[in-house]
Amino acid sequence: MKALFYTLVWVAFLSLSLAAEAPNDTTIVFGERVGPIKPPMTLPGLKAAFGLKSLGGVRLDGPEGTTVDGIKIFPGTEKELEVVLETVGQDKWVSEVRILGKAWKFSNGLKPGMTLAEAQKINGKPFEVSGFDWDYGGYANFEGGKLGFHVSVRFFPIGESYSEKISGDVQVRSDDKTLLAAKQIVTAPISVMFELPQPK
């Protein structure tokens, strides 16, 4: 009985230790995890990953003025995250994690402030960028590259001016000279996308 008792105590202690240490893991590995957040993950799983009894739901900004269900984790700190939830079946699943805090680091070096050329090197090939001056302006399409559909990245031009050829609903290659002349950089937040389970 004593052996069983000490085993249970050890398991309980280990579980508490892992829960306490989880928030200290701030490494992002595409297709695998954002710290302790691993796909596929439900809302209860998210609570367990951070050792929290509850996570208050909020409405987060969505596309074109809409809002979406979500959770704020460590708001106002260097570990701040916004987690977008999507309902599949009876559960709410993590579909997107927006990286707001500076403590989070991508294992492949991706980060806000990075140039088009630097992002292209990480992707392993040229990609397309949506034209500017509309709701989806500056978003990258990494299809076929190493970044693929794992991440949502938006670029912003910091040059004094740029050609109308790269404005509006157009797609421009990242190695296009006109696009490069606009001196674009990655803006925050970068979003990590999670694949959702198929509805049964």
CORVEN-V133077 format. One line per field, one symbol per residue. burial: I if it has 9 or more other C-alpha atoms within 8 Angstrom, else O. A space follows every 10 residues. Layout:
# CORVEN-V133077
burial = ???
This chain:
# CORVEN-V133077
burial = OOOOOOOOOO OOOOOIOOII OIIOOIIIII OOIIIIIIII IIIOOIIIII IOOOIOOOII OOOOOOIIII IIIIOOOIII IIIIIIOIOO OIIIIIIIII IOOIIIOOOI IIOIIIOOII OIIOOIIIII IIOOOOIIII IIOOIOIIOI IIIIIIIOIO OIOOOIIIIO IIIIIOOIII OIIIIIIOII IIIIOIOOOO
